[in-house]
Amino acid sequence: MASPPSTPEPTARLLRSEEELALRPASERIRYRLVTAERRHHANDNIADFVREGELEELKAEVQAKVQDLLRTLVIDTESDHNTNETAQRVAKMYVDEVFRGRYVPMPAVTEFPNVGKLNELMIVGPITVRSACSHHLCPIIGRVWIGVLPNEHSNLIGLSKYVRIADWVLSRPQIQEEAVTMLANELQERVRPDGLALVMEADHFCMHWRGVKDNDAAMVNSVMRGAFLKDANLRREFLSLLPRRNA
């Protein structure tokens, strides 16, 4: 027997007009737009195109209320405990405006320049300090990224600070490190269009340091190689040899 058709999310099924939508919480309005547009909204996706002016402030208020419920469920007396009086508000602001900001705001403006000098030698940017959060436990991921670029005469050049801003935008979302590095490589590949692109990320994961196995020394290192770095072992070796070792 054929399985019944899947039931759409309640927001997408029930709401039809902007007037109806306006009566719903900001999170439901944003989700409705995403669902009706058939856009994925996983933890590491940017959803800025579906957030309207003023809705982030509403979203923070919603998050604050949910965090307050969480604290209450954890049997924390936030009324008499002066240390947690404003914790829910602080946490909501931290999530929306800071540590998960890369989900809710557009990519920072990046000025691109033509490669007038026809530069074609290896360039390395880093280490760039990055901060993210494990999407499994929402524990911090703090690390460093190195970016290697082999431009060609048709490549676009961007300022050094823009590599930092793009990395911060991509990493400021809940995610796993393997996907984060690939997403960052995709963004840079699209804008710079080099002959070769290489990324290495080394990070500490507090889901291992703070909980679970509680191993303070374990770290994760992964890389993405594109174009010339994937094909040319000597170029790849040159790039990797110029990266400082951990704790050096």
C-alpha positions as CSV (number, residue, x, y, z in Angstrom):
1,M,0.0,0.0,0.0
2,A,1.3,3.4,-0.9
3,S,2.3,5.6,2.1
4,P,0.1,8.6,2.7
5,P,1.4,12.0,1.5
6,S,3.5,13.9,4.1
7,T,1.8,16.4,6.2
8,P,3.1,20.0,5.7
9,E,4.4,22.0,8.7
10,P,1.4,23.6,10.5
11,T,2.6,27.1,9.7
12,A,2.7,26.4,5.9
13,R,-0.7,24.6,6.0
14,L,-2.7,27.0,8.0
15,L,-1.5,30.5,7.1
16,R,-2.5,32.1,3.8
17,S,-2.5,35.9,4.0
18,E,0.0,38.5,5.2
19,E,-2.6,39.6,7.7
20,E,-2.8,36.1,9.2
21,L,1.0,35.8,9.2
22,A,1.4,39.2,11.0
23,L,-0.4,37.7,14.0
24,R,2.1,34.9,14.4
25,P,5.4,35.1,16.3
26,A,8.5,36.1,14.3
27,S,9.9,32.6,14.2
28,E,6.8,31.2,12.7
29,R,6.6,34.0,10.1
30,I,10.3,33.4,9.1
31,R,9.7,29.6,9.0
32,Y,6.6,30.0,6.9
33,R,8.5,32.0,4.2
34,L,11.2,29.3,4.2
35,V,8.8,26.4,3.9
36,T,6.7,28.0,1.2
37,A,9.9,28.8,-0.8
38,E,11.0,25.2,-0.2
39,R,14.3,26.5,1.2
40,R,16.3,24.4,3.6
41,H,16.9,25.9,7.0
42,H,19.4,23.7,8.8
43,A,21.5,24.9,11.7
44,N,24.3,26.1,9.4
45,D,22.2,27.7,6.7
46,N,21.9,31.4,6.2
47,I,18.3,32.6,6.2
48,A,18.8,36.3,6.0
49,D,16.8,36.6,2.8
50,F,13.7,35.5,4.7
51,V,14.1,37.8,7.7
52,R,12.3,41.2,7.5
53,E,13.2,44.5,9.2
54,G,12.5,44.4,13.0
55,E,12.0,40.6,13.1
56,L,15.4,39.9,14.7
57,E,14.4,41.9,17.8
58,E,11.2,39.9,18.0
59,L,13.1,36.7,17.6
60,K,15.4,37.7,20.5
61,A,12.4,38.3,22.7
62,E,11.1,34.8,21.7
63,V,14.4,33.2,22.5
64,Q,14.6,35.0,25.8
65,A,11.2,33.6,26.9
66,K,12.3,30.1,25.9
67,V,15.6,30.4,27.8
68,Q,13.7,31.7,30.8
69,D,11.5,28.5,30.6
70,L,14.7,26.4,30.4
71,L,16.1,28.0,33.5
72,R,12.9,27.5,35.3
73,T,12.8,23.8,34.2
74,L,16.3,23.4,35.5
75,V,15.0,24.6,38.9
76,I,17.0,27.9,39.0
77,D,15.3,30.7,40.9
78,T,16.1,33.6,38.6
79,E,14.0,36.0,40.6
80,S,16.1,35.8,43.8
81,D,19.4,34.8,42.3
82,H,21.0,38.0,41.2
83,N,23.5,36.2,39.0
84,T,20.7,34.8,36.7
85,N,18.2,37.7,36.9
86,E,19.1,38.7,33.3
87,T,20.6,35.5,32.0
88,A,17.8,34.7,29.6
89,Q,18.1,38.2,28.0
90,R,21.9,37.8,27.7
91,V,21.7,34.4,26.2
92,A,19.1,35.5,23.6
93,K,21.3,38.4,22.6
94,M,24.4,36.2,22.4
95,Y,22.7,33.6,20.1
96,V,21.0,36.0,17.7
97,D,23.5,38.9,17.6
98,E,26.8,37.1,18.1
99,V,27.5,33.4,18.1
100,F,24.8,32.5,15.5
101,R,24.8,35.8,13.7
102,G,26.0,34.2,10.5
103,R,22.5,32.6,10.1
104,Y,20.5,35.8,10.3
105,V,22.5,38.6,8.5
106,P,23.6,38.8,4.8
107,M,27.2,38.2,3.8
108,P,29.4,41.2,4.6
109,A,30.0,43.5,1.6
110,V,33.2,42.4,-0.3
111,T,34.9,44.7,-2.7
112,E,36.5,42.8,-5.5
113,F,39.4,44.2,-7.6
114,P,40.7,43.0,-11.0
115,N,44.1,41.3,-11.0
116,V,45.8,44.1,-12.9
117,G,49.2,42.8,-12.0
118,K,48.4,39.3,-13.3
119,L,49.5,37.9,-10.0
120,N,49.9,34.1,-10.2
121,E,52.0,33.1,-7.1
122,L,50.9,31.4,-3.9
123,M,49.3,33.7,-1.3
124,I,48.5,32.5,2.2
125,V,46.2,34.3,4.7
126,G,46.2,33.2,8.3
127,P,45.9,32.2,10.9
128,I,42.4,33.6,11.1
129,T,40.8,33.0,14.5
130,V,37.3,31.5,14.1
131,R,34.6,30.8,16.6
132,S,31.6,28.5,16.0
133,A,29.4,26.0,17.9
134,C,28.9,22.3,17.6
135,S,25.4,21.7,16.3
136,H,25.2,18.5,18.4
137,H,25.6,20.1,21.8
138,L,25.9,23.9,21.0
139,C,29.3,23.9,22.7
140,P,32.0,26.2,21.4
141,I,34.4,25.4,18.6
142,I,37.4,27.8,18.7
143,G,40.2,27.5,16.1
144,R,42.3,28.9,13.3
145,V,42.0,28.8,9.6
146,W,44.7,29.2,6.9
147,I,43.7,30.1,3.4
148,G,45.9,29.5,0.4
149,V,45.1,31.1,-3.0
150,L,46.7,30.6,-6.3
151,P,45.3,33.4,-8.5
152,N,45.3,33.7,-12.3
153,E,45.0,36.8,-14.5
154,H,41.2,36.6,-14.4
155,S,40.9,36.1,-10.7
156,N,39.2,38.7,-8.4
157,L,41.4,40.1,-5.6
158,I,39.8,40.9,-2.2
159,G,41.3,42.7,0.8
160,L,42.9,40.7,3.5
161,S,40.3,41.8,6.1
162,K,37.6,40.4,3.8
163,Y,38.9,36.9,4.3
164,V,38.5,37.4,8.0
165,R,35.0,38.8,7.7
166,I,33.8,36.0,5.3
167,A,35.3,33.4,7.6
168,D,33.5,34.9,10.7
169,W,30.2,35.1,8.8
170,V,30.4,31.4,7.7
171,L,31.6,30.1,11.1
172,S,29.1,32.0,13.2
173,R,26.5,29.3,13.0
174,P,26.0,25.9,14.7
175,Q,27.7,23.3,12.6
176,I,30.3,20.6,12.3
177,Q,33.8,21.5,11.3
178,E,33.9,19.4,8.2
179,E,31.0,21.2,6.6
180,A,32.1,24.6,7.8
181,V,35.4,24.4,5.9
182,T,33.7,23.3,2.8
183,M,31.1,26.1,3.0
184,L,33.9,28.7,3.5
185,A,35.8,27.3,0.5
186,N,32.6,27.5,-1.7
187,E,32.2,31.2,-0.8
188,L,35.8,32.1,-1.5
189,Q,35.9,30.0,-4.7
190,E,32.8,31.9,-6.0
191,R,34.3,35.3,-5.3
192,V,38.0,35.0,-6.1
193,R,37.8,32.4,-8.8
194,P,41.5,31.3,-8.4
195,D,43.3,28.5,-10.2
196,G,43.7,26.9,-6.8
197,L,42.2,27.2,-3.3
198,A,43.4,25.5,-0.1
199,L,42.0,25.7,3.4
200,V,43.2,24.2,6.6
201,M,41.3,24.5,9.9
202,E,42.5,23.4,13.3
203,A,40.1,23.7,16.2
204,D,39.3,22.8,19.8
205,H,35.9,21.3,20.4
206,F,34.4,22.0,23.8
207,C,31.9,19.1,23.3
208,M,35.1,17.0,24.0
209,H,36.9,19.4,26.4
210,W,33.9,20.4,28.6
211,R,31.8,17.3,28.6
212,G,31.9,13.7,27.4
213,V,35.4,12.4,27.3
214,K,36.8,15.7,28.8
215,D,40.0,15.5,26.8
216,N,41.7,18.9,26.9
217,D,44.4,18.0,24.3
218,A,42.4,16.6,21.5
219,A,41.8,18.9,18.5
220,M,40.6,18.4,15.0
221,V,42.4,19.4,11.8
222,N,40.9,19.1,8.3
223,S,41.5,20.6,4.9
224,V,39.9,21.4,1.6
225,M,42.0,21.4,-1.6
226,R,40.6,22.7,-4.9
227,G,42.0,23.1,-8.4
228,A,45.8,23.3,-8.6
229,F,46.3,22.4,-4.9
230,L,44.4,19.1,-5.6
231,K,46.4,18.3,-8.8
232,D,49.9,19.6,-7.9
233,A,51.6,17.7,-5.1
234,N,54.5,20.2,-5.0
235,L,52.1,23.2,-4.6
236,R,50.2,21.4,-1.9
237,R,53.4,20.5,-0.1
238,E,54.6,24.1,-0.3
239,F,51.3,25.4,1.2
240,L,51.3,22.9,4.0
241,S,55.0,23.4,4.9
242,L,54.4,27.2,5.4
243,L,51.7,26.6,8.1
244,P,53.0,26.8,11.7
245,R,52.5,23.7,13.8
246,R,50.1,23.6,16.7
247,N,51.4,25.3,19.9
248,A,54.5,26.4,18.0
